[in-house]
Amino acid sequence: MTTVLICTLLAALFGSVPIFIALNGAVLICVLLFTHMPPMVIVQKAFGGIDKFALMSMPFFIFAANVMDVGGLSRRILDWTRSMVGSTRGGLAYTTQATCMVFGALCGSSPATVVAMGKLLYPELVRENYPKGFSVGLITSAGSVALIIPPSITLIIYAAATGTSVGSLFMAGISAGVVYGLASIIYIWFFSRSHNLALSAPSSRREIWEKSKQAVWSLMVPVIILGGIYMGIFTPTEAAGISVVYALFVGIFIYREITLKGLYDVCLSSAITCAQVLILVAAAQTFGWFLTVVRIPQAITSVVVSNVTSPWMFLGIVNAVLLVVGMFMEGIAAIIILAPLFFPIAMKMGIDPLHLGIVMVANLSIGNFTPPFGLNLFVASGVTGLSMSEIIPAVMRFILVSLAGVLIITYIPAISTFLPKLVYP
């Protein structure tokens, strides 16, 4: 039964069948061939899979991210970041990385970050004579930090799959996301000096002040969301709803860039994105349930626990598996399928569930721009007009840099656990 399940799933995935159909189809075939359960149980488990409180915040965060993009919040954050760091050698590259980190904190979506920042920054990088390969590699990889820095949709999915606190995961993602982003910033520093990149004109104090005033409404979004959660004023779900109301208020009444037609388009695109994510979550939950029925997680747990005694070795295995899986599978599906396998083993070995979640998400962040099927690669190709043969060699150096950041996060657990323990001792 297990062989048929896995082979059917792999054949469907390599045959370019949509992931949710591949997951549900593999389960349906096994239910019909090897069990006496009615096929209706698949529908019941699919709906049960999305009937989770932690998932309630996801549609709001998706909607808020789209409102921020259309409402001009992301552009003002870019202008502010550039006024602060754009005058150093390689300043525009620093601006790109820093803006992606801030925008990732606003939208929680890696592809959305690549689209929004790529449209604005890639032409600027090329215009200032940055190498095309470096520019597209930076744009493609910098957006991946959105999976780690809260509010991250992938962290919400991990919380739903394992029962971990969303607020604590968000807190753990702050420090881990900074470390992940710093790895690229250090590389930018070396690259800008070895290639003698030109210095940009420094911003005047008046210009910095003006850009800061314009961006203050945008910069308040993560302050409101994260500050409200950590101070206990509202839950992550309530924070998501408040972020929508705040973004709409700023976009309509402060920046005045959202029209009724624009608002309709934002609602439509947000609904489509939410439906795409939730149908994938439902299918992956069904697949995870069937894995449990046939006792695959229990068997893997038994084998790993009996043969791998070191938590560090186990985390190395997690890294290797997720790096490979991330090349072929979207992060949300990978979390829902693999978290139930890794979570019980990690608990037996005494690994903090927050640390495990951050390690898993950090590895899948790299998968977003890893060949052959990293989603950011295709998004970057559409944004920049470059072919995949040009983009793939360009991202390889950033994959190595990001791997260094992931290894630091993996083997220094305090990076993930320090802030949650500080607030919830």
C-alpha positions in Angstrom: 0.0 0.0 0.0 2.8 2.4 0.9 4.6 1.7 -2.3 1.5 2.4 -4.4 0.8 5.6 -2.4 4.3 7.0 -2.9 4.7 5.9 -6.5 1.3 7.3 -7.5 2.2 10.6 -5.9 5.6 10.9 -7.5 4.3 9.9 -10.9 1.6 12.6 -10.7 4.0 15.3 -9.6 6.6 14.5 -12.3 3.7 14.4 -14.7 2.9 18.1 -13.9 -0.4 17.2 -12.3 -1.5 20.0 -9.9 -0.3 19.2 -6.4 -3.7 19.1 -4.7 -5.0 16.6 -7.3 -1.8 14.5 -7.0 -2.2 14.3 -3.2 -5.9 13.5 -3.2 -5.6 11.2 -6.2 -2.9 9.1 -4.5 -5.0 8.7 -1.4 -8.2 7.9 -3.3 -6.5 5.1 -5.3 -5.2 3.5 -2.0 -8.5 3.9 -0.3 -10.3 2.2 -3.1 -7.8 -0.6 -3.6 -6.7 -1.4 -0.1 -9.3 -0.4 2.4 -13.0 -0.7 3.1 -13.4 3.0 3.9 -15.9 5.0 1.7 -14.3 7.6 -0.6 -16.4 10.3 1.1 -13.9 10.1 4.0 -11.4 12.0 1.8 -13.8 14.9 1.5 -14.5 14.9 5.2 -10.7 14.9 6.0 -10.1 17.7 3.5 -12.7 20.0 5.1 -11.5 19.0 8.5 -7.9 19.9 7.5 -8.8 23.5 7.0 -11.1 23.8 10.0 -8.3 25.1 12.2 -8.3 28.3 14.2 -4.6 29.1 13.2 -5.6 29.3 9.5 -8.2 32.0 10.1 -5.5 34.7 10.0 -4.1 33.7 6.6 -6.8 35.2 4.4 -6.4 38.5 6.2 -2.7 38.6 5.9 -2.9 37.8 2.1 -5.5 40.6 1.7 -3.4 43.0 3.7 -0.3 42.3 1.6 -2.2 43.0 -1.6 -3.7 46.2 -0.2 -0.2 47.4 0.8 1.2 46.8 -2.6 -1.7 48.6 -4.4 -1.9 51.3 -1.8 1.6 52.5 -2.2 2.9 51.3 1.2 5.6 49.1 -0.3 7.0 51.9 -2.6 7.4 54.3 0.3 9.2 51.7 2.3 11.6 51.3 -0.6 12.2 55.0 -0.9 12.8 55.3 2.9 15.3 52.3 2.9 17.2 53.7 -0.1 17.5 57.1 1.6 19.0 55.4 4.7 21.5 53.0 3.2 21.6 53.8 -0.6 24.7 56.1 -0.4 27.2 53.4 0.6 29.2 51.3 -1.9 26.7 48.7 -3.2 24.0 50.8 -1.5 21.2 49.8 -4.0 22.0 46.1 -3.3 21.7 46.8 0.4 18.5 48.6 -0.2 17.1 45.6 -2.2 17.9 43.2 0.6 16.7 45.4 3.4 13.5 46.4 1.6 12.7 42.7 0.8 13.1 42.0 4.6 10.7 44.8 5.5 8.2 44.0 2.8 8.4 40.3 3.7 7.4 41.3 7.2 4.4 43.1 5.7 3.1 40.5 3.2 4.5 37.1 4.4 4.8 35.9 0.8 8.1 35.2 -1.0 6.8 35.3 -4.6 4.8 38.5 -3.8 8.0 40.1 -2.5 9.9 39.1 -5.7 7.1 40.6 -7.9 6.7 43.8 -5.9 10.4 44.5 -5.4 11.6 43.1 -8.7 9.4 45.5 -10.7 10.8 48.5 -8.8 14.4 47.5 -8.1 15.7 45.3 -11.0 15.6 48.1 -13.6 17.3 50.4 -11.0 20.1 47.9 -10.4 20.7 47.5 -14.1 20.6 51.2 -14.7 23.3 51.7 -12.0 25.6 49.1 -13.8 25.2 46.3 -11.3 26.0 43.0 -13.1 22.7 41.5 -14.5 23.5 38.1 -13.0 24.1 39.6 -9.5 21.0 41.7 -9.8 18.6 39.0 -10.7 20.1 36.6 -8.2 19.7 39.1 -5.5 16.1 39.9 -6.4 15.2 36.2 -6.7 16.8 35.2 -3.3 16.0 38.2 -1.2 12.3 37.6 -1.4 12.7 34.2 0.3 13.2 35.8 3.7 9.5 36.5 3.7 8.9 32.9 4.7 10.7 33.4 8.0 10.0 37.0 9.1 6.5 37.3 10.5 3.7 37.4 9.7 4.7 34.3 7.6 1.9 32.2 6.1 4.3 29.2 6.1 4.8 29.6 9.9 1.0 29.7 10.3 0.7 26.5 8.4 3.4 24.8 10.6 1.5 26.0 13.7 -1.7 24.5 12.4 0.0 21.2 11.6 1.8 20.8 14.9 -0.3 22.8 17.5 2.6 25.2 18.1 1.8 28.8 19.2 1.6 31.2 16.3 2.7 34.1 18.4 5.8 32.3 19.7 6.7 31.2 16.1 6.4 34.7 14.9 8.7 35.9 17.7 11.2 33.1 16.8 11.0 34.2 13.2 12.2 37.7 13.9 15.7 36.8 15.0 16.1 33.9 12.6 15.0 36.1 9.7 17.5 38.8 10.6 20.3 36.2 10.7 19.2 34.7 7.4 19.1 38.2 5.8 22.5 39.2 7.3 24.2 36.3 5.5 23.2 37.9 2.2 24.2 41.4 3.4 27.7 40.2 4.3 28.0 38.7 0.8 26.9 42.0 -0.7 29.6 43.8 1.3 32.3 41.5 -0.2 30.9 41.6 -3.7 30.5 45.4 -3.8 34.2 45.8 -2.8 35.6 43.1 -5.0 33.8 44.5 -8.0 34.3 48.1 -7.0 30.7 49.0 -7.4 30.0 52.7 -7.8 29.0 54.9 -4.9 25.5 56.5 -5.0 25.0 60.2 -4.2 24.3 60.5 -0.4 20.9 61.6 0.7 20.6 64.9 2.5 19.3 65.1 6.0 16.2 66.8 4.7 15.6 64.1 2.1 16.0 61.4 4.8 13.5 63.3 7.0 11.0 63.7 4.1 11.2 60.0 3.2 10.9 59.0 6.8 7.7 61.1 7.2 6.2 59.6 4.1 7.0 56.0 5.1 6.0 56.3 8.8 2.4 55.1 8.0 3.8 52.0 6.2 6.4 51.2 8.9 3.7 51.2 11.5 2.2 48.0 10.0 4.7 45.5 11.5 4.8 47.6 14.7 1.0 47.2 15.1 0.9 43.6 14.2 3.9 42.3 16.2 3.6 44.8 19.0 0.0 44.0 19.5 0.6 40.2 19.5 3.6 40.3 21.9 2.0 42.8 24.3 -1.1 40.5 24.5 -3.4 43.2 23.1 -4.8 40.8 20.4 -4.3 37.4 18.9 -2.5 36.7 15.6 -5.9 36.3 13.9 -7.1 39.6 15.3 -3.8 41.2 14.3 -4.4 40.0 10.7 -7.8 41.7 10.6 -6.5 44.9 12.1 -3.7 45.0 9.5 -6.3 44.9 6.8 -8.3 47.7 8.3 -5.1 49.8 8.8 -3.8 49.2 5.3 -7.1 50.1 3.8 -7.3 53.3 5.9 -3.8 54.3 4.9 -4.2 53.4 1.2 -7.5 55.1 0.8 -7.4 58.2 3.1 -3.7 58.9 3.7 -1.9 58.0 0.5 -5.1 58.1 -1.6 -3.9 55.5 -4.1 -6.7 52.9 -3.8 -9.7 53.5 -6.0 -13.0 51.5 -6.0 -11.8 49.6 -9.1 -8.5 48.9 -7.5 -10.1 47.7 -4.3 -12.3 45.3 -6.3 -9.2 43.9 -8.1 -7.4 43.5 -4.7 -10.4 41.6 -3.3 -10.6 39.4 -6.3 -6.8 38.5 -6.4 -6.8 38.0 -2.6 -9.7 35.6 -2.8 -8.1 33.6 -5.6 -4.7 33.4 -3.8 -6.5 32.3 -0.6 -8.5 29.6 -2.4 -5.3 28.3 -4.0 -3.5 28.0 -0.7 -6.4 26.5 1.2 -7.2 23.8 -1.4 -3.6 22.8 -1.2 -3.7 22.7 2.6 -6.8 20.6 2.5 -5.3 18.1 0.1 -2.0 17.9 2.1 -3.9 17.4 5.3 -5.8 14.5 3.7 -2.5 13.0 2.6 -1.0 13.4 6.1 -4.0 11.7 7.6 -3.6 8.7 5.4 0.1 8.5 6.1 -0.9 8.2 9.8 -3.5 5.6 9.0 -0.9 3.3 7.3 1.5 4.1 10.2 4.3 5.6 8.0 5.1 8.3 10.5 5.3 5.8 13.3 7.6 3.5 11.3 9.9 6.3 10.3 10.0 7.6 13.9 10.9 4.1 15.1 13.7 3.7 12.5 15.2 7.2 13.0 15.1 7.1 16.8 16.7 3.7 16.9 19.5 4.7 14.5 20.0 8.4 15.1 20.7 9.3 18.7 22.1 12.8 18.2 19.7 15.7 17.8 22.3 17.5 15.7 22.5 14.6 13.3 18.7 14.5 13.1 18.6 18.2 12.3 21.2 17.6 9.6 18.9 14.9 8.1 16.0 17.4 8.3 18.1 20.0 6.5 19.1 17.5 3.7 15.5 16.2 3.2 13.9 19.7 3.1 16.5 21.1 0.7 15.8 18.3 -1.7 12.0 18.5 -1.2 12.1 22.3 -1.6 13.5 21.9 -5.1 10.3 20.2 -6.2 7.5 21.1 -3.8 5.9 24.4 -2.6 6.7 25.2 1.0 3.2 25.0 2.4 2.6 21.5 1.0 6.0 20.4 2.2 5.3 21.6 5.7 2.0 19.9 6.0 3.3 16.6 4.6 6.7 16.5 6.5 5.9 18.3 9.8 3.8 15.4 11.1 6.8 13.1 10.3 9.5 15.2 11.9 7.6 16.6 14.8 7.2 13.5 17.0 10.9 12.5 16.4 12.0 16.0 17.4 9.9 15.9 20.5 11.4 12.5 21.5 14.9 14.0 21.1 14.1 17.1 23.1 14.3 19.6 20.2 12.2 22.7 20.8 9.2 22.8 18.5 9.8 26.4 17.8 13.4 25.6 16.7 12.2 22.8 14.5 9.6 25.0 12.8 12.2 27.7 12.1 14.7 25.2 10.7 12.1 23.7 8.4 10.8 27.0 7.1 14.4 28.3 6.6 15.3 25.3 4.5 12.1 25.7 2.4 12.9 29.4 2.0 16.0 28.3 0.0 13.7 25.9 -2.0 11.8 28.9 -3.3 14.8 29.8 -5.5 16.4 26.4 -6.0 16.3 24.8 -9.5 14.5 23.1 -11.1 11.1 24.2 -9.8 11.7 27.0 -7.3 8.7 29.3 -7.7 10.8 32.5 -7.3 12.8 31.5 -10.4 9.7 31.5 -12.6 8.4 34.7 -11.0 11.8 36.5 -11.5 11.9 35.3 -15.1 8.5 37.0 -15.7 9.5 40.2 -13.9 13.0 40.6 -15.4 12.4 39.1 -18.9 15.5 36.9 -18.5 15.5 33.2 -19.4 15.8 30.4 -16.9 19.3 29.6 -18.4 20.4 33.1 -17.3 18.7 33.1 -13.9 19.7 29.7 -12.6 23.6 30.3 -12.7 23.0 33.7 -11.1 21.2 32.3 -8.0 23.7 29.5 -7.3 26.0 31.8 -5.2 23.0 33.1 -3.2 22.0 29.5 -2.5 25.4 28.9 -0.9 25.2 32.1 1.1 21.7 31.2 2.3 22.8 27.7 3.2 25.4 29.3 5.5 22.7 31.3 7.2 20.5 28.1 7.6 23.3 26.2 9.2 23.9 28.9 11.7 20.1 29.0 12.5 20.1 25.1 12.7 23.0 24.7 15.1 22.5 27.7 17.3 19.0 27.1 18.7 19.1 30.2 20.9 18.6 32.3 17.7 15.1 30.8 17.4 14.3 30.4 21.1 15.8 33.5 22.7 12.9 36.0 22.1 10.0 33.6 22.9 11.7 32.6 26.2 12.4 36.2 27.0 8.7 37.2 26.6 7.3 33.9 27.9 9.8 32.6 30.5 
